Amino acid sequence: MNPYLSRKYIIGGIFSLIILIYIIRLFFLQIVDQSYKLSASNNVLRYETQFPSRGLIYDRNGNLMVYNEAAYDILVIPRQVEPFDTNQLGLLLDLTKEQIIQRLKAAKSYSNYKPSVFEKQISARNYAPLQEKLYTFKGFFVQTRTLRKYPEKIGAHVLGYIGEVDDELTKKDPYYKPGDYIGISGVEKSYEKVLRGKKGVEIYMVDVHNRIKGRFKEGKFDTIAIHGENITLTIDAKLQAYGEALMKNKRGSIVAIEPATGEVLALVSSPGFDPDLLVGRNRTINYDKLKNDSLLPLFDRPLMARYPPGSTFKLVNALIGLQEGIIRPSTVFSCYGGYTIGNFHMGCHSHRSPLDLKHSIQHSCNAYYANVFRYILDAPKYGTIDNAYSVWRNSVTLFGFGQKLGIDLPHEVNGYIPTLGLYNRIHGNRIKSLNIVSLAIGQGELLMTPLQMANLTATICNKGYYYVPHVIKYTSETYDTVRKPFLVRKYTNIDSVNFEPVIEGMFLGVNGDDGGTGRIAQMPGIEICGKTGTAENPHGEDHSIFIAFAPKDNPKIALAVYVENAGFGATWAAPIASLMIEKYMNDSISRPAMETRILEKNLIDEQP
Amino acid sequence: MNSPKNSIWYDLDWITIGLYFLLVILGWLNIYSAVFNEEQQQGFHFGTRYGKQLIWIGAAFILIVIALVVDSKFYSSFAYIIYGLSILLLIAVLILGTRINGAKSWLVIGSIQFQPAEFTKIATALAMAKYLSHYSLKPEKFKTLVVFFTIIGIPTLFILLQNDTGSALVFFIFILVFYREGMPSVYMLFGLLAVALFILAMLFENYLIILILEGLALLAFYILYRRRKDTILAASILGISSVLAWAIMTYFIPDASVTFLLLLALLFSSLFFVYILFKNKLNGGFVILVVLFSSVFYAYSVDYFFDNILDGYQQRRIKVLLGIQSDPYGAGYNVNQSMIAIGSGGPIGKGYLLGTQTKFKFVPEQSTDFIFCTVGEEWGFVGSALVLGLFLALLMRIIIMAERQKSKFSRIYGYCVASILFFHVAINVGMTIGLAPVIGIPLPFFSYGGSSLWGFTFLLFILLKLDSNRTQLIT
């Protein structure tokens, strides 16, 4: 009756087969393949970063140097934007209609669903009128950010600045996301981890239109933002401000260190800039301006500028000579207007002759040090000049020259102490001590940074050791280990007893009755010790250098002052150093005439 | 109707009714979940989708009563008239209908919206049962095939005109019914070949398809005439010349159309071939040649059809399904999001009302076409396999019911019901898991919507009514 009865099995089979295939497919989708679960949470979860407030920065006396001020970023989600009055928004944000259209387009090309920054860092003042009207612009909303603020416009180089993290770093360090801020220079950079705190996250569930539908698991996985730690610097804000004022209209540096600790009291780079310039919406424009300025205001001179040390280096040669037993404090050399050997002549200014060690420092006698240096190099006990030079160079290196001292600020440079190899190449392996005698008076190939010279001064104060100069005084206990490298004494190989005559000489250089190269730095009531130097400058007027410390016993401050193109060391550098010392020791200035002379001097515009 | 009125209670197939209610209840629970919004809990009211669906489920009871009260003979006797009426309704929709979601398939009378296409499914099933149950029907005759395609062709055409492609395609599943009633197997083979060729034509360049077809033809020749030297020679010439043509083109004239040269080679070698077949009176060989040429022609037609007849969005959907195009934010968006929702359900799901993908509207049309996503996300593999299992159980039960009918009309109608339900389940679930093209047709008993619920309910309960009279002969 029904010839096709068996076909019911085929039809039933087709039904079963398709359903079976679907169940197998479901098995793969739901159980085997995990990627759909990930896609699902990417779909539905929105991670809202909670930005911590950045740590504040204080000076050594607890004066606020950097704080935060709220600023507002306007964000936009293109999908939610409804037609709006571009003129009104333009007025509120100070943008043209074209800019608005162009920015919307850029946001759209990033993502139609995700927020992108439409306008950055609107100040609290400009935000107020905007806030009232923002609700009329659908799709626009606000994210609070903090901007760095500076009560005193000082210390731009030390403090550094923050800016948006670059793409490279966001790939390397998962903590940073595009648009985050990070310390780019100065303390902001070196203590980024301390200052930044820890970002928190709030996880929301969003629907397909990116509208928040609630907290993910009632906020179980949310984390709170932890604010950054405050930092107290070793910088003395008053001294820093005073130093910057003295250096106004001059090129150069001041580095002041507390010898007993290695704490940097002031770090002046001149010309400097107002730290406010590198904050906020005009940062890029201002940065480009500063970068293209011929006076290089962004150049951090105390750490990055390299100069020959000039006569200040005589102190080092004196110390090495004493330590190596080549001279004694009573050793005298004569000087008849300089140092003359055969055809060779190194000039010297007029002073009485012969001089012993301390008076050679007082009068900065070139001939004395030409003798000392040559006696070291040619001393029979070393056998060859190579060995002698190595001993000398090693001793110099132990003062921290020719290497980064390790200050807790970025961009420090090495300086340069030539090796004998360099001279052998020049002089064809028959190097004589006379060939390199300019090293005796700190000329020639030597290059040192102002920081290194200030550190030399501190080392002399400490009679043989120094602490690595640093700007961190303290922060929270959590991060206290950052101070560890600065609590270790670094020893030179000079015995402390050998420092006595050198210090005596530096004292006489400022306070000697019969004249001294640094007498201009003399200050009644404070026993200032100092040494002048003149860095030869093949490109123009020599640079004026003065290193000094005070008081003579138990010194409180050691400093190096550099004034570029200012000629002899005593003229400008010495009075600046003296005023700095007075300011730091007495917190007042008793020599208004000198102060006025310095403050009003414009060395930059006088340049040809 | 000879049995006493209350005996229908005992003659009803309660297994089917049980499965029906289970599916309707599960469907409603999932619509509730798909519409449920944690933040705006409105409480229950009839303005919401789950509220409306509950009204429609209630109203379905009236339809059930009507379906069961009407005499079985009515369905058989009035089958063609009902069919004619439904076609008139389709025409009425074209003139008076309202466009919703791009398809002009709705009749709006007062506050009631109604999709006549749902009713047409029942009418066409009845008409098909009526026609195929005719005592003098000769399934192997070509005329039967023509009438068969006419019956399904008319509603297909009008529904296509309404721009409701999904519903229009439903009727082609009646091939299964025809097959059960004696359609020659060779039609089925041709059908499968057509489908396979369609997919191949989409996936590959034409010259490759010609090569594949030639290869198949050569294989057929070899199996048929492997003892005859001259046919083998002819077949070799066909093959070698094609390969040569292809090779020459590839190496020497890379710019020229490979397909064109292949076609030429095919044509010339076939002439020689025809001569040999003719000389030796080998009719089977002609069949192979005709199939070969019509297949090549068909492959070209598919391309033409695809490029010129189908709309851009339909082309994209098919391409996305076949994996030619990847477009997670365009045509593939729905499927991609749907697979994410289902895949994220895992083995046991996220729990009832706890699905995130469906709740936050990442999946479009979640209470209608993509309701299965809610099942997949909230009930996981266990739940979705169970729902599919329930559907399979219903389909099998319908086949069993159909096969126990004394009347041929009832049996055929039963297969029509099974086929329609199968097509909807296969396409609807298939599209949510990326195995079928996205043509919006509802999941029976699950998807939100009065028309489809009523349509499927009526369709099923007519069968239950017929089944209650299974011992009688209905003509």
Interface residues (C-beta under 8 A of the other chain):
Chain A: P3 Y4 L5 R7 K8 I10 I11 G12 I14 F15 S16 I18 I19 I21 Y22 I23 R25 L26 F27 L29 Q30 I31 D33 S35 Y36 K37 S39 A40 S41 N43 V44 M205 V206 D207 V208 H209 K213 G214
Chain B: E38 E39 L176 Y179 R180 E181 G182 Q337 M339 I340 A341 I342 G343 S344 G345 G346 P347 T356 Q357 K359 F360 K361 F362 G376 G380 F381 S384 A385 L388 G389 F391 L392 L395 M396 I399 A402 E403 Y415 A418 F422 V425 A426 V429 G430 I433 G434 L435
